């Protein structure tokens, strides 16, 4: 294919934060569902929650990107209510809080100062509430029984993924934009970003069904979020949500009207919305792209094209090798899942300097599918060290004799995750468990350690499938905070609950160091790494076996409260030394006032799994058997979402909160987990391994 690259527009090299994009879209999807469901018969049950009288709420710019300039008092109706009034609204109105008696608006005195007279009284109230509280999702998170986008989607029977099609949204309908529409009505919390550009997205008839808005993030990066326009039945006031619009159950590709007539033409597919938009007027080819996950877009429309060329170029903070791996995932999906045969590739390197970026002429070339795959292999080799750390200790000669290059190893099929406790702890990886002081994170950490050490399979919380392998593993617990009596009291309950009669043998799998055995030092510093590794070796000698899990409780005492960017870097280096031994790490850490990881957030970027524990205001560790504890998955090894789960600690064992029939919960969760793993690409045999069930038991459960 002959092309003049001078006619190809390139773009900036700002890093794109797709994780933040997904978070925004997921929370906005939840907001739309909340807005659309206020007339549902299930609305009272959805909104009912136990709120303390005069609960303080203050939302500011922070990790969740909510915005509020005021401290609000939210009170239940009473003779001395702090609210100026309780304004009863018709169901066609906006957000309404259910207080156990009726649907009503509850706003304190100062909220009325925010009211505008631009629209109807009802709409002014609604917008003022959202400006104060951030979004409809945040209202639901605070006041309803659902505390996450996943829970909201599941409650209203929608697929819990940001880019999945909405199915039968009540009382709300999307409408196309006019060409001259601006975005004055964006949700208030989006105003903390600087809008840098808009890209129109069309349906097959040429209507603009959504805009893809480019925004600059606070850390100097960028995101691209879809913005669509919605109306409530009976209302003439538009509402904008960062929710993509599907056509016939699928997201349309960029430039859908042109793609409808792509027979006999060349289509160029890029993973950059900006590149596709910048080259949309190219007469020699149709440029297209997608938004969100590949499986949610309609790729079948490309079948009639003469050729489909996948553009490989460095942009958005990615080098060319990384770009090859990204496009390789696209190629495999289009070829293996969609069945496209007319595939090829284009390579174009871009130079980014102080001036304008420019395309490197000599880098431009057309590639056959075979040539592209060769370049992918070279990209793997360029990005990986000669001896990856996870292969240390293995004979390189055997690797070579088997003909396994690094590229071939990484291109093999998806292997089951080597769990020590499913979801929580993965062999050779780091897990971060954080919560506010006194919530019960050490109790959960000790429970994990005891479960891993058991000489039998343990379901840490029956029905949740937080299962361990059937064989016991060796654990070293470094407790920098608790005394001997506190540890003994804690262990006596847990061990009796989880070990039972097999406790004697399980004792040989758990070693604990505490008190004077752990002098106050910053063990993250390189000069103290040898000490930590020696503790591991001593524990292996004591337990007569390899240590599979080490627990650091808490992180702040491990580094002796001396944390800076250097400490985080040194701690990361220590974690690598430990995981290279084949040992998993569980870090117990304190949360800050906002519920995020205390100190430098870079710690969370280095972990395989991050989970936080949340409790109702006023609940302390002594209330473990009374008030439920919410397990909130912030990141998982699995490329999928996991809903929040509420648990209680009763008689030394964690149990699901509010569940009468654990057996039924176990059966339901089993099928949900299997469906999720199958969707990711695991075989049934892989799933059996991760859930520690036999082949016969697996299929028996699936038939139930």
C-alpha positions as CSV (number, residue, x, y, z in Angstrom):
1,X,0.0,0.0,0.0
2,X,1.4,3.3,-1.0
3,X,0.7,6.2,1.3
4,X,2.2,9.6,2.0
5,X,2.8,9.8,5.7
6,X,2.9,13.6,5.5
7,X,-0.9,13.3,5.2
8,X,-1.2,11.3,8.5
9,X,-1.7,13.5,11.5
10,X,-0.1,12.5,14.7
11,X,-0.9,13.5,18.3
12,X,0.5,14.3,21.7
13,X,2.3,11.7,23.9
14,X,0.3,12.3,27.1
15,X,-0.3,9.1,29.1
16,X,-3.8,7.9,28.8
17,X,-5.4,6.7,32.1
18,X,-8.0,4.1,30.9
19,X,-8.5,3.0,34.5
20,X,-9.8,6.4,35.5
21,X,-11.9,6.4,32.3
22,X,-13.5,3.1,33.3
23,X,-14.1,4.3,36.8
24,X,-15.9,7.4,35.6
25,X,-18.0,5.5,33.1
26,X,-18.9,2.8,35.6
27,X,-20.0,5.3,38.2
28,X,-21.9,7.3,35.6
29,X,-23.7,4.2,34.4
30,X,-24.7,3.7,38.1
31,X,-25.8,7.3,38.2
32,X,-28.0,6.8,35.1
33,X,-29.6,3.7,36.6
34,X,-30.4,5.6,39.8
35,X,-31.9,8.5,37.9
36,X,-34.0,6.1,35.8
37,X,-35.3,4.0,38.7
38,X,-36.9,6.5,41.0
39,X,-40.4,5.5,39.8
40,X,-39.7,1.8,40.2
41,X,-41.6,-0.2,42.8
42,X,-38.3,-1.4,44.0
43,X,-37.0,2.2,44.7
44,X,-38.0,2.3,48.4
45,X,-36.2,-0.9,49.1
46,X,-33.2,0.3,47.1
47,X,-32.9,3.6,49.0
48,X,-33.7,2.3,52.5
49,X,-30.6,2.5,54.7
50,X,-29.9,3.2,58.3
51,X,-28.5,6.7,58.7
52,X,-27.4,8.2,61.9
53,X,-29.2,11.4,62.8
54,X,-27.3,14.5,61.8
55,X,-24.7,12.5,59.9
56,X,-21.8,14.7,58.7
57,X,-21.0,14.5,55.0
58,X,-18.1,16.3,53.5
59,X,-16.9,15.6,49.9
60,X,-13.9,17.3,48.4
61,X,-11.6,16.8,45.5
62,X,-10.0,13.5,46.0
63,X,-9.3,10.1,44.8
64,X,-12.8,9.5,43.7
65,X,-13.1,12.8,41.9
66,X,-16.1,14.0,43.7
67,X,-16.5,17.7,44.2
68,X,-18.2,19.6,47.0
69,X,-17.5,23.0,48.5
70,X,-19.7,22.6,51.5
71,X,-20.1,20.6,54.7
72,X,-23.7,19.3,54.7
73,X,-25.9,18.2,57.5
74,X,-28.3,15.4,56.4
75,X,-31.0,14.8,59.0
76,X,-34.1,12.7,59.3
77,X,-37.4,14.7,59.6
78,X,-38.0,15.6,63.3
79,X,-39.5,18.6,65.1
80,X,-36.1,20.1,65.5
81,X,-34.9,19.1,62.0
82,X,-32.1,21.3,60.7
83,X,-33.7,21.3,57.3
84,X,-35.5,24.4,56.3
85,X,-38.3,22.2,55.0
86,X,-39.1,18.7,53.8
87,X,-40.3,19.3,50.2
88,X,-42.5,16.5,48.9
89,X,-42.1,15.9,45.2
90,X,-44.0,14.0,42.6
91,X,-42.3,10.9,41.3
92,X,-41.6,12.5,38.0
93,X,-39.1,14.8,39.8
94,X,-35.4,14.2,40.3
95,X,-33.6,12.3,43.1
96,X,-35.6,11.5,46.2
97,X,-34.3,10.1,49.4
98,X,-36.3,7.4,51.2
99,X,-36.3,7.9,54.9
100,X,-38.5,5.0,56.0
101,X,-41.7,7.0,55.8
102,X,-42.0,8.5,52.4
103,X,-40.1,9.7,49.3
104,X,-38.9,13.2,49.9
105,X,-36.1,15.7,49.4
106,X,-34.0,16.4,52.4
107,X,-31.8,19.5,52.1
108,X,-30.3,21.6,54.8
109,X,-30.7,25.4,55.0
110,X,-27.6,26.3,53.0
111,X,-28.4,24.1,50.0
112,X,-31.1,26.5,49.1
113,X,-28.5,29.2,48.6
114,X,-27.3,27.2,45.6
115,X,-30.6,27.2,43.8
116,X,-30.9,28.8,40.4
117,X,-34.0,30.0,38.6
118,X,-32.9,28.9,35.2
119,X,-35.2,25.9,35.0
120,X,-38.1,24.5,37.0
121,X,-38.0,24.4,40.7
122,X,-37.7,20.6,40.7
123,X,-34.8,20.6,38.2
124,X,-33.0,23.3,40.2
125,X,-33.3,21.2,43.3
126,X,-32.0,18.2,41.5
127,X,-29.0,20.0,40.1
128,X,-28.2,21.6,43.4
129,X,-28.2,18.3,45.1
130,X,-25.9,16.8,42.5
131,X,-23.6,19.7,42.6
132,X,-23.3,19.2,46.4
133,X,-23.1,15.5,46.5
134,X,-21.1,14.9,43.2
135,X,-23.3,12.5,41.3
136,X,-26.4,10.3,41.6
137,X,-24.1,7.4,42.1
138,X,-22.6,9.1,45.1
139,X,-26.1,9.8,46.5
140,X,-26.9,6.1,46.2
141,X,-23.5,5.1,47.6
142,X,-24.2,7.1,50.7
143,X,-27.9,6.6,51.2
144,X,-28.8,3.2,49.6
145,X,-28.0,-0.4,50.3
146,X,-25.8,-0.5,47.3
147,X,-22.3,0.8,47.8
148,X,-20.6,0.2,44.4
149,X,-21.4,0.4,40.7
150,X,-21.4,-3.4,40.5
151,X,-24.0,-3.7,43.2
152,X,-26.2,-1.0,41.6
153,X,-26.0,-2.7,38.2
154,X,-26.8,-6.1,39.7
155,X,-29.7,-4.6,41.7
156,X,-31.3,-3.1,38.5
157,X,-30.5,-6.2,36.5
158,X,-27.9,-4.7,34.2
159,X,-24.6,-6.2,33.2
160,X,-21.9,-4.9,35.6
161,X,-19.4,-3.6,33.1
162,X,-18.9,0.1,32.1
163,X,-19.3,-0.5,28.4
164,X,-21.9,-3.2,28.4
165,X,-25.2,-2.3,26.7
166,X,-28.0,-0.9,28.9
167,X,-31.0,-3.2,28.9
168,X,-34.5,-1.6,29.3
169,X,-33.8,1.6,31.3
170,X,-37.0,2.8,32.8
171,X,-38.3,6.4,32.3
172,X,-35.1,7.5,30.5
173,X,-34.3,7.7,26.8
174,X,-31.2,8.8,24.9
175,X,-31.5,11.4,22.1
176,X,-28.9,12.5,19.5
177,X,-27.0,15.8,19.9
178,X,-27.3,18.8,17.7
179,X,-24.1,19.8,16.0
180,X,-23.8,23.0,18.1
181,X,-24.4,21.4,21.5
182,X,-21.8,22.3,24.1
183,X,-21.2,20.6,27.4
184,X,-22.4,23.2,30.0
185,X,-24.4,20.6,31.7
186,X,-21.7,18.1,32.4
187,X,-21.9,16.6,35.9
188,X,-20.3,19.1,38.3
189,X,-17.5,16.8,39.4
190,X,-16.2,16.5,35.9
191,X,-15.5,20.2,36.0
192,X,-12.3,19.5,37.9
193,X,-10.8,18.3,34.6
194,X,-9.8,20.6,31.7
195,X,-11.7,19.7,28.5
196,X,-9.2,19.6,25.7
197,X,-11.4,18.5,22.8
198,X,-14.5,16.7,21.5
199,X,-15.0,13.9,18.9
200,X,-18.4,13.2,17.5
201,X,-19.6,9.6,17.4
202,X,-22.3,8.7,14.9
203,X,-25.0,6.2,14.4
204,X,-25.7,4.6,11.0
205,X,-27.9,7.5,10.0
206,X,-25.3,10.2,10.7
207,X,-26.8,11.4,14.0
208,X,-24.3,12.3,16.7
209,X,-25.3,9.9,19.5
210,X,-22.4,10.7,21.8
211,X,-19.3,12.9,22.0
212,X,-16.0,11.5,23.1
213,X,-14.6,14.2,25.3
214,X,-10.8,14.5,25.9
215,X,-9.9,15.7,29.3
216,X,-6.6,16.6,31.0
217,X,-6.1,14.8,34.3
218,X,-4.7,16.4,37.4
219,X,-1.4,14.5,37.0
220,X,-0.8,15.8,33.5
221,X,-2.2,12.8,31.6
222,X,-5.5,12.5,29.6
223,X,-8.7,10.5,29.4
224,X,-11.3,10.0,26.8
225,X,-14.9,9.6,28.1
226,X,-18.1,9.2,26.2
227,X,-20.9,11.7,26.9
228,X,-24.5,11.0,25.9
229,X,-27.7,13.0,26.3
230,X,-30.7,11.7,28.1
231,X,-34.2,12.9,28.9
232,X,-36.6,11.7,31.6
233,X,-40.2,11.0,30.4
234,X,-42.3,14.1,30.8
235,X,-39.3,16.4,31.3
236,X,-37.8,18.8,28.8
237,X,-34.5,19.2,30.6
238,X,-31.6,17.2,29.1
239,X,-29.2,15.3,31.4
240,X,-25.7,14.4,30.3
241,X,-24.0,11.1,31.4
242,X,-20.6,9.6,30.6
243,X,-22.3,6.5,29.3
244,X,-21.7,5.1,25.8
245,X,-24.6,4.5,23.5
246,X,-25.1,1.1,21.9
247,X,-26.8,0.4,18.6
248,X,-28.5,-3.0,18.5
249,X,-26.8,-4.1,21.6
250,X,-23.3,-3.2,20.5
251,X,-21.1,-0.1,20.6
252,X,-20.7,1.4,17.1
253,X,-17.2,1.9,15.7
254,X,-16.0,5.4,14.9
255,X,-17.3,6.7,11.5
256,X,-20.1,4.1,11.3
257,X,-21.9,5.9,8.3
258,X,-18.7,5.4,6.2
259,X,-18.1,1.9,7.4
260,X,-21.6,0.9,6.2
261,X,-20.2,1.4,2.7
262,X,-16.8,0.0,3.2
263,X,-17.1,-2.8,0.6
264,X,-14.0,-2.9,-1.6
265,X,-12.3,-0.1,0.5
266,X,-9.4,0.0,2.9
267,X,-10.1,0.4,6.6
268,X,-7.4,1.5,9.0
269,X,-8.0,0.6,12.6
270,X,-6.1,2.5,15.3
271,X,-6.3,2.2,19.1
272,X,-6.3,6.0,19.4
273,X,-9.5,8.0,19.2
274,X,-7.5,11.2,18.5
275,X,-5.6,9.6,15.6
276,X,-8.8,8.3,14.0
277,X,-10.5,11.7,14.4
278,X,-7.5,13.6,13.1
279,X,-7.4,11.5,9.9
280,X,-11.2,11.1,9.5
281,X,-11.1,13.2,6.2
282,X,-8.6,10.9,4.6
283,X,-10.0,10.0,1.1
284,X,-7.8,7.0,0.5
285,X,-9.0,4.9,3.5
286,X,-11.7,4.9,6.3
287,X,-10.2,5.5,9.7
288,X,-11.9,3.9,12.6
289,X,-11.4,3.0,16.3
290,X,-13.4,1.8,19.3
291,X,-14.0,2.8,22.9
292,X,-13.9,0.5,25.9
293,X,-13.5,-3.3,25.8
294,X,-13.1,-5.0,22.4
295,X,-16.0,-7.5,22.9
296,X,-18.6,-4.7,23.3
297,X,-18.1,-3.2,19.9
298,X,-19.6,-4.3,16.6
299,X,-16.7,-5.5,14.5
300,X,-18.7,-7.5,12.0
301,X,-19.2,-4.4,9.9
302,X,-15.6,-4.7,8.7
303,X,-16.2,-8.0,7.0
304,X,-17.0,-6.4,3.6
305,X,-13.8,-4.2,3.5
306,X,-11.2,-5.1,0.9
307,X,-8.5,-5.0,3.6
308,X,-8.4,-4.1,7.3
309,X,-5.0,-2.6,8.3
310,X,-4.1,-2.4,12.0
311,X,-2.0,0.7,12.7
312,X,0.9,0.3,15.0
313,X,2.3,3.6,16.3
314,X,3.7,4.9,19.5
315,X,1.5,7.4,21.3
316,X,0.0,8.2,24.7
317,X,3.2,7.4,26.6
318,X,3.7,4.0,24.9
319,X,6.8,3.0,23.0
320,X,6.6,1.1,19.7
321,X,7.2,-2.3,21.3
322,X,4.3,-1.8,23.7
323,X,2.2,-0.6,20.8
324,X,2.9,-3.9,19.0
325,X,1.6,-5.9,21.9
326,X,-1.5,-3.8,22.2
327,X,-2.4,-4.2,18.6
328,X,-1.5,-7.9,18.7
329,X,-4.4,-8.3,21.2
330,X,-6.6,-6.5,18.8
331,X,-5.4,-8.8,15.9
332,X,-6.0,-12.0,17.9
333,X,-9.5,-10.9,18.8
334,X,-10.5,-9.9,15.2
335,X,-9.0,-13.0,13.8
336,X,-9.9,-15.7,16.3
337,X,-13.1,-14.3,17.8
338,X,-14.6,-12.3,14.9
339,X,-13.1,-14.4,12.1
340,X,-11.8,-11.6,9.9
341,X,-9.4,-12.8,7.3
342,X,-8.6,-9.6,5.5
343,X,-6.1,-8.4,8.1
344,X,-2.8,-6.6,7.6
345,X,-0.8,-3.9,9.5
346,X,0.8,-0.6,9.2
347,X,3.9,0.5,11.2
348,X,4.6,4.2,11.9
349,X,7.0,5.5,14.5
350,X,6.6,9.0,15.8
351,X,9.3,11.3,17.3
352,X,8.3,13.3,20.3
353,X,10.5,16.2,21.2
354,X,10.2,19.7,22.6
355,X,8.6,20.8,19.3
356,X,5.7,19.3,17.4
357,X,5.7,15.5,17.1
358,X,6.4,14.2,13.6
359,X,6.2,10.9,11.8
360,X,9.5,9.2,11.0
361,X,9.4,8.6,7.2
362,X,11.7,5.6,7.1
363,X,9.7,3.8,9.8
364,X,6.5,3.6,7.7
365,X,5.8,0.2,6.2
366,X,2.9,-2.1,5.3
367,X,3.1,-5.5,7.0
368,X,1.5,-8.8,6.1
369,X,0.0,-10.8,8.9
370,X,3.0,-13.0,9.1
371,X,5.4,-10.0,9.1
372,X,3.3,-8.4,11.8
373,X,3.6,-11.5,14.0
374,X,7.3,-11.6,13.6
375,X,7.5,-8.0,14.8
376,X,5.3,-8.9,17.8
377,X,7.9,-11.5,18.7
378,X,10.7,-9.0,18.5
379,X,8.6,-6.6,20.6
380,X,8.4,-9.3,23.3
381,X,12.1,-9.8,23.2
382,X,12.8,-6.0,23.4
383,X,10.6,-5.6,26.4
384,X,11.8,-8.6,28.5
385,X,15.1,-9.2,30.2
386,X,17.2,-12.1,29.0
387,X,16.4,-13.9,32.2
388,X,13.0,-12.9,33.6
389,X,13.0,-12.9,37.4
390,X,10.1,-15.4,37.5
391,X,12.4,-17.9,35.7
392,X,15.4,-17.5,38.1
393,X,16.6,-20.7,39.5
394,X,15.6,-22.7,36.4
395,X,18.2,-24.0,34.0
396,X,18.3,-21.8,31.0
397,X,19.6,-24.7,29.0
398,X,16.4,-26.7,29.5
399,X,14.5,-23.6,28.4
400,X,16.5,-23.3,25.2
401,X,16.4,-27.0,24.5
402,X,12.6,-26.9,24.6
403,X,12.7,-24.1,22.1
404,X,11.0,-21.7,24.5
405,X,11.9,-18.1,23.8
406,X,10.5,-15.4,26.1
407,X,8.0,-14.5,23.4
408,X,6.8,-18.1,23.2
409,X,6.4,-18.4,27.0
410,X,4.4,-15.2,27.1
411,X,2.3,-16.3,24.1
412,X,1.2,-19.5,25.7
413,X,-2.4,-20.0,26.9
414,X,-3.7,-18.4,30.0
415,X,-2.6,-20.3,33.0
416,X,-4.7,-20.7,36.2
417,X,-3.8,-18.1,38.9
418,X,-1.7,-19.8,41.6
419,X,-3.9,-18.8,44.5
420,X,-3.0,-19.5,48.2
421,X,-6.4,-17.9,49.0
422,X,-8.6,-17.2,46.0
423,X,-8.8,-13.5,45.2
424,X,-6.7,-12.5,48.3
425,X,-3.3,-14.1,47.9
426,X,-1.4,-15.2,44.8
427,X,1.8,-17.1,44.9
428,X,4.9,-15.0,44.1
429,X,2.8,-11.8,44.3
430,X,2.0,-8.9,46.7
431,X,-1.4,-8.3,48.3
432,X,-2.2,-5.0,50.1
433,X,-4.9,-5.1,52.8
434,X,-5.7,-1.7,54.2
435,X,-8.3,-0.2,56.6
436,X,-8.8,2.4,59.2
437,X,-7.5,1.7,62.7
438,X,-9.5,-0.7,64.9
439,X,-11.7,-2.1,62.1
440,X,-10.4,-5.6,62.1
441,X,-7.8,-5.9,59.4
442,X,-5.3,-7.8,61.6
443,X,-8.1,-10.2,62.5
444,X,-8.7,-10.9,58.8
445,X,-4.9,-11.1,58.1
446,X,-4.5,-13.7,60.9
447,X,-7.5,-15.6,59.5
448,X,-5.8,-15.7,56.0
449,X,-2.6,-16.9,57.6
450,X,-4.4,-19.7,59.5
451,X,-6.4,-20.7,56.4
452,X,-3.2,-20.9,54.3
453,X,-1.5,-23.0,57.0
454,X,-4.3,-25.5,57.3
455,X,-3.7,-29.1,56.1
456,X,-7.0,-29.1,54.4
457,X,-9.0,-26.9,52.1
458,X,-10.5,-23.9,53.8
459,X,-13.3,-21.6,52.6
460,X,-12.3,-18.4,54.5
461,X,-15.9,-17.1,54.3
462,X,-18.3,-20.0,53.5
463,X,-20.2,-19.3,50.3
464,X,-17.7,-16.7,49.0
465,X,-15.3,-19.3,47.5
466,X,-12.3,-17.6,49.1
467,X,-10.7,-21.1,49.1
468,X,-7.2,-22.4,49.7
469,X,-5.5,-25.3,48.1
470,X,-6.1,-28.7,49.7
471,X,-2.5,-29.0,51.0
472,X,-1.2,-26.8,53.8
473,X,1.5,-24.1,53.2
474,X,4.1,-22.5,55.4
475,X,3.4,-19.0,56.7
476,X,5.6,-16.4,58.5
477,X,3.7,-13.7,60.3
478,X,5.6,-10.6,61.4
479,X,3.4,-8.8,64.0
480,X,5.0,-5.4,64.8
481,X,2.0,-4.1,66.8
482,X,0.4,-6.7,69.0
483,X,1.5,-8.2,72.3
484,X,1.9,-11.9,73.1
485,X,-1.5,-12.0,75.0
486,X,-3.3,-10.2,72.2
487,X,-1.9,-12.5,69.5
488,X,-2.8,-15.6,71.7
489,X,-6.3,-14.4,72.3
490,X,-6.8,-13.8,68.6
491,X,-5.3,-17.1,67.4
492,X,-7.2,-19.2,69.9
493,X,-10.5,-18.4,68.3
494,X,-9.4,-18.5,64.7
495,X,-7.4,-21.7,64.9
496,X,-10.2,-23.6,66.7
497,X,-12.7,-22.4,64.0
498,X,-10.6,-23.2,61.0
499,X,-8.2,-26.0,62.0
500,X,-10.4,-28.2,64.2
501,X,-9.0,-31.6,65.0
502,X,-6.2,-31.1,62.4
503,X,-4.8,-28.2,64.5
504,X,-1.7,-30.1,65.7
505,X,-0.4,-30.7,62.2
506,X,-1.3,-27.1,61.0
507,X,0.7,-25.6,63.9
508,X,3.8,-26.8,62.1
509,X,3.0,-24.5,59.2
510,X,2.7,-21.2,61.0
511,X,5.6,-19.2,62.5
512,X,5.0,-15.8,64.3
513,X,7.6,-13.2,65.2
514,X,6.6,-10.3,67.5
515,X,7.8,-7.9,70.2
516,X,11.6,-7.9,70.9
517,X,12.2,-10.2,68.0
518,X,11.3,-7.3,65.7
519,X,13.4,-4.3,66.8
520,X,12.4,-0.8,65.5
521,X,14.1,-0.3,62.2
522,X,13.2,0.8,58.7
523,X,13.4,-2.6,57.1
524,X,12.7,-1.2,53.7
525,X,16.2,0.2,53.7
526,X,18.7,-1.9,51.6
527,X,21.0,-2.5,54.6
528,X,18.1,-4.3,56.4
529,X,17.0,-6.5,53.6
530,X,19.3,-9.2,54.7
531,X,17.6,-9.3,58.1
532,X,14.2,-9.9,56.6
533,X,15.5,-12.6,54.3
534,X,17.3,-14.2,57.3
535,X,13.9,-14.2,59.1
536,X,12.5,-16.1,56.2
537,X,15.4,-18.6,56.3
538,X,15.0,-19.1,60.1
539,X,11.3,-19.7,59.7
540,X,12.0,-22.3,56.9
541,X,14.4,-24.1,59.3
542,X,11.8,-23.9,62.1
543,X,8.9,-25.2,60.0
544,X,11.0,-27.6,57.9
545,X,9.9,-26.2,54.6
546,X,9.7,-23.3,52.1
547,X,7.8,-20.2,53.3
548,X,4.9,-19.7,50.9
549,X,3.5,-16.6,52.5
550,X,4.9,-13.7,54.7
551,X,2.6,-11.3,56.4
552,X,3.9,-7.7,57.3
553,X,1.5,-6.2,60.0
554,X,1.5,-3.2,59.9
555,X,3.5,-1.6,57.1
556,X,4.0,1.6,59.1
557,X,5.8,-0.3,61.8
558,X,7.8,-2.3,59.2
559,X,9.3,0.9,57.9
560,X,9.3,2.5,61.4
561,X,6.9,5.3,60.2
562,X,9.7,6.6,58.0
563,X,8.1,6.8,54.6
564,X,9.1,8.9,51.6
565,X,9.6,8.2,47.9
566,X,12.9,6.5,48.6
567,X,11.3,4.2,51.2
568,X,8.7,3.1,48.7
569,X,11.3,2.4,46.1
570,X,13.4,0.4,48.6
571,X,10.4,-1.5,49.8
572,X,9.5,-2.4,46.2
573,X,13.0,-3.8,45.8
574,X,12.7,-5.9,48.9
575,X,9.3,-7.2,47.8
576,X,10.9,-8.3,44.5
577,X,13.6,-10.2,46.4
578,X,11.0,-12.0,48.5
579,X,8.7,-12.9,45.6
580,X,11.6,-14.1,43.5
581,X,12.0,-16.8,46.2
582,X,8.4,-18.0,45.4
583,X,6.9,-16.4,48.5
584,X,3.7,-14.3,48.5
585,X,3.5,-11.1,50.5
586,X,0.5,-9.8,52.5
587,X,0.9,-6.2,53.5
588,X,-1.4,-4.9,56.3
589,X,-1.6,-1.1,56.2
590,X,-3.6,1.8,57.6
591,X,-6.0,3.8,55.5
592,X,-6.1,7.6,55.6
593,X,-9.1,9.7,56.5
594,X,-10.4,9.4,52.9
595,X,-10.2,5.7,53.0
596,X,-7.3,5.5,50.6
597,X,-3.8,3.9,51.2
598,X,-2.0,6.0,53.8
599,X,1.2,7.7,52.6
600,X,2.5,7.3,49.0
601,X,-0.1,5.7,46.7
602,X,2.7,4.3,44.6
603,X,2.6,1.3,47.0
604,X,-0.7,0.2,45.5
605,X,0.6,0.4,42.0
606,X,3.1,-2.4,42.8
607,X,0.7,-4.9,44.1
608,X,-1.2,-7.8,42.5
609,X,-4.3,-7.3,44.6
610,X,-5.5,-4.4,46.8
611,X,-8.4,-4.7,49.1
612,X,-9.8,-2.3,51.7
613,X,-12.1,-3.0,54.6
614,X,-14.9,-0.6,55.4
615,X,-17.1,-0.3,58.5
616,X,-20.1,1.8,59.5
617,X,-19.2,5.0,61.3
618,X,-18.7,4.3,65.0
619,X,-18.1,0.5,64.6
620,X,-14.9,-0.7,66.1
621,X,-13.0,-4.0,66.3
622,X,-15.0,-5.1,69.4
623,X,-18.1,-4.9,67.3
624,X,-16.9,-7.5,64.7
625,X,-19.8,-9.8,65.5
626,X,-22.4,-7.0,65.4
627,X,-21.7,-4.6,62.6
628,X,-20.8,-6.0,59.1
629,X,-17.5,-5.3,57.5
630,X,-17.4,-4.5,53.8
631,X,-14.6,-6.1,51.6
632,X,-14.0,-3.7,48.8
633,X,-11.8,-4.9,45.9
634,X,-9.8,-2.0,44.6
635,X,-7.7,-4.1,42.2
636,X,-7.4,-7.7,41.3
637,X,-5.2,-9.9,39.3
638,X,-8.3,-10.9,37.4
639,X,-9.2,-8.6,34.5
640,X,-12.7,-8.3,35.8
641,X,-14.8,-6.6,38.4
642,X,-15.5,-8.2,41.7
643,X,-18.5,-6.9,43.8
644,X,-18.1,-5.6,47.3
645,X,-19.0,-8.2,50.0
646,X,-20.2,-7.8,53.5
647,X,-18.9,-10.2,56.2
648,X,-19.1,-10.7,60.0
649,X,-16.7,-12.3,62.4
650,X,-18.5,-14.8,64.6
651,X,-16.9,-17.4,66.9
652,X,-13.6,-17.2,65.3
653,X,-14.9,-17.5,61.7
654,X,-15.8,-15.1,58.9
655,X,-19.3,-15.5,57.7
656,X,-21.3,-13.7,55.0
657,X,-23.5,-11.0,56.4
658,X,-27.3,-11.1,56.0
659,X,-27.3,-14.6,54.5
660,X,-29.7,-17.2,55.9
661,X,-28.8,-20.0,53.4
662,X,-25.0,-20.3,53.0
663,X,-25.4,-23.4,50.8
664,X,-27.6,-21.6,48.3
665,X,-25.1,-18.6,48.3
666,X,-22.3,-21.0,47.7
667,X,-24.1,-22.6,44.7
668,X,-25.1,-19.2,43.2
669,X,-21.6,-17.7,43.6
670,X,-20.0,-20.9,42.1
671,X,-21.9,-20.4,38.9
672,X,-21.2,-16.7,38.8
673,X,-17.5,-17.3,39.3
674,X,-17.4,-20.0,36.7
675,X,-19.1,-17.7,34.2
676,X,-16.7,-14.9,34.9
677,X,-13.6,-17.2,34.5
678,X,-15.0,-18.7,31.3
679,X,-15.5,-15.2,29.9
680,X,-11.9,-14.3,30.7
681,X,-10.7,-17.4,28.7
682,X,-10.0,-20.1,31.3
683,X,-10.8,-23.7,30.6
684,X,-13.0,-25.7,33.0
685,X,-9.9,-27.6,34.1
686,X,-8.2,-24.3,35.0
687,X,-11.3,-23.2,37.0
688,X,-11.3,-26.5,38.8
689,X,-7.8,-25.9,39.9
690,X,-8.5,-22.3,41.1
691,X,-11.6,-23.3,43.0
692,X,-9.9,-26.5,44.3
693,X,-12.8,-28.8,43.2
694,X,-12.7,-32.2,41.5
695,X,-13.9,-32.7,37.9
696,X,-17.0,-34.6,39.1
697,X,-17.9,-32.1,41.7
698,X,-17.4,-29.2,39.3
699,X,-20.0,-30.5,36.7
700,X,-22.3,-31.7,39.5
701,X,-22.5,-28.2,40.8
702,X,-23.0,-26.8,37.3
703,X,-26.0,-29.0,36.8
704,X,-27.6,-28.1,40.2
